[in-house]
Amino acid sequence: MEEQKIIGKGTWIDKLADELLEREKSLGRSTSMIRVESGLGASGIPHIGSLGDAVRAYGVKLALENFGYKSELVAYSDDLDGLRKIPEGLPDWLKDHIAKPVSFIPDPFGCHDSYGLHMSSLLLDGLDKMGIKYKFQRGVDTYRNGLLKDQIHTILTNSKKIGEKIAELVGQEKYQESLPYFPVCANCGRLYTAVAYEYLPDEKKIKYKCSRTTIGSKVLEGCGHDGIADITKDLGKLAWKVEFAARWQAFDIRFEAYGKDIMDSVRVNDWVADEILGFQHPTHVKYEMFLDKGGKKISKSLGNVVTSQAWLRYGTPKSILLLLYKRITGTREVGFEDIPALMDEYHELENIYFGKIKLDNEAKTTKTKGLYEYVNLLNPPKGQLPYVNYRLLVQLCKIFREDRVARVSKKLIEYGTIKEASANIDELITLAGNYADDFDRPTKVEVQIDDTGKKALSELANILSVDNEPSDLQNDIYQIAKNNGVQPKDFFKILYQIILAADRGPKLGPFILDIGRKKVATTISEYL
């Protein structure tokens, strides 16, 4: 069998960066600086999916640098985009600002200069907490400073050809009748109602009329204003079907990932970049969207978002990076209930990286260690900090709510789980405590139990249900296993899986007494 070639750290990120480099060389382009881009939406509350776009692009940047090339991430905030709908939970007065650029709308939270800047700042705060380095580029500044004026001129000069191609590629016919550019109406300040119908190339001006338009399923009346806008001075923006291409050329972008929901726009933009602007489009990778636990697409407007700010109340930045770097393909449901597993999975990666867990496959070992390095942004720690199973901490935090950190830490020392208290363990207890307070529900996992195991569990549940406390519960568990023909180590493992969703844990007898015998009996009964 042919030996599998390992590229870089062995992950999908390295493979993608390698393909990008091969393509750039085949195109004969300079590789002295390779820019990757992530588009940041500024029209609603940014969620984990929004963050993922930038985090994954940053992973490609890291891989390129690891291969010896200079690279930077451009985080482009589309904050000249118009507000199409009001996200769930935001005030109704925003309806008066529908179709206005989000940078011209007051901040509903009152802490930033505009709605758009507030939303952008939330996403940038998430990136900062992840340790992601980027060059921030605002859409409103891009247009105000004329950074796309040459691209706008070329696109509008070729608008007829582009309109026909859009109709051919994706079946959208509107740009056969109007230009793919929206000025901000000088009278009412709205974007999408100002329909551009004629370009004056010598003057670099467009004629527009603010008229009725449809946003989604809603009809929006224009103010009727007839205007002329100078594309080099007055604010306006290109339609999405052509704007990406303009940015790619203007900022020399070589890589940008995209979600499958904008696949049609990317197809058109690739053609515009290649055929109209004469700039070979960037290397792409298509990723699937995150869904909520009900299987619905995470949406800013639906209000089912999982934000990085909320996630970091319960999990570390590393747990988010692991979620985003594990893989890029496949639709995934994501929610706060994933945090315990991701926290423990990161610790398992760490054990593999530092050689405490051995894998039997060299390629898998390399890939796993590579994933750990990317989760640490290619700057892994020199050694391991103490760690405690997250679900164990959640269980203990449910028991000890007063003076929680000190009491849980003391209990861990009694169990022999840790040798001494530390700042790292204190932080983990705080995160798990927040989780215990906000999501006080059991985590049920699939556990393989045969008939002898069920008989032994039933016997243990009976002992735990009675009022008299056992004199030596640890020994009782051991004897129940032996009497029912179950290997004690296998029985203990089953119990850890039921109570902690883990294969191991603290000394079981004292731990069950701390949780509460009858509570554990009820949990065991749910598995029988």
Secondary structure, DSSP 8 states (H G I E B T S, - for coil): -------TTSSHHHHHHHHHHHHHHHHT---SSEEEEEEEE-SS---HHHHHHHHHHHHHHHHHHHTT--EEEEEEEETTSB--S--TTS-GGGGGGTTSBGGGS--TTSSSSSHHHHHHHHHHHHHHHHT---EEEEHHHHHHTTTTHHHHHHHHHTHHHHHHHHHHHH---GGGTS-SEEE--TTT--STTEEEEEEETTTTEEEEEE--EEETTEEE-----EEEEETTTS-EEE-HHHHHHHHHHHHTEEE--EEGGGHHHHHHHHHIIIIIS-----B--EE--EE-TTS-B--TTTT----HHHHTTTS-HHHHHHHHHS-SSS-EE--GGGHHHHHHHHHHHHHHHTTSS--S-HHHHHHHHHHHHHHTTT---SS------HHHHHHHHHH--TTHHHHHHHHHHHHTS-SS--HHHHHHHHHHHHHHHH--S---------HHHHHHHHHHHHHHHSSS--S-HHHHHHHHHHHTT--HHHHHHHHHHHHHSSS--S-HHHHHHHH-HHHHHHHHHHH-
